[in-house]
């Protein structure tokens, strides 16, 4: 597994059989093998998580499929990408497989499809969770690995908001994270937003106390990566701080063979 931090909340994950591109809006996308399928995911319509520029990837990459939150209106998508695009709402589970190098969605209730008497296993499963802002969070299972991208699912507590608003936000966040409690994830991309000031760590801290994550990648930092050191310095992070990856700028690459990959 190879992970490239592109910008803000965008990451490219390279697995053996597929690329996963999350929430791309701008920045340099690393070179990719045209023959390896590319799954492009957008968690919601906010301009720092989604841009129509993703559809230009059709021209550059041979096999592309798009998975978008359903708050991104299909009627505004280019007509040529509609057959290649799945729109998901929260609480859905969708299964895909590789077929002649192309990602295809499985249909029907069966988790397997049979061709010429041979069962073809699902190569990739996507689960969605309801964001506390817009759209969805993605949980992906592929090649024996589980990868989570939060989008804007976070405990968005803000100074100046009424206490009942902030309390409601915390409850909504907990309700979603509790659905994942006890899970073991290989990778999680989680918001760590300095604009929340003293409350910047709340969402990540709750997530990592409830969900076991091997590699944690902070995102949504707005270029202020000092928040990574700040959460590591908090006493509440003692049980997970060593699993938080250090990001210092766009374009950084992490591999399981690299000593930088904690």
NORHUDA-V355379 format. One line per field, one symbol per residue. ss: DSSP state (h for helix, s for strand, l for the rest). burial: # if it has 16 or more other ideal C-beta (glycine too) atoms within 10 Angstrom, else .. A space follows every 50 residues. Layout:
ss->???
burial->???
This chain:
ss->lssssssllssssslllsssssllllllllllllllssssssllllllll lhhhhhhhhhlllssssssllllhhhllhhhhhhssssllllsssssssl lsssslllllllsssllssslllssssssslllllsssssssllsssssl llllllllllllhhhhhhhhhhhhhhhhhhlllssssssssllhhhhhhl lhhhhhhhhhlssssssssllllllhhhhhhhhlhhhlllhhhsllllll llssslllllll
burial->###############..########...#..#...###########.### #..##.##..#.##########....#...#..#####.#....####.. ..#..#......#........#####################...##### #######........#..##.##..##..#....#########..#..## ########..#.#.#######...#.##..#.....#..##..##.#... ...#........
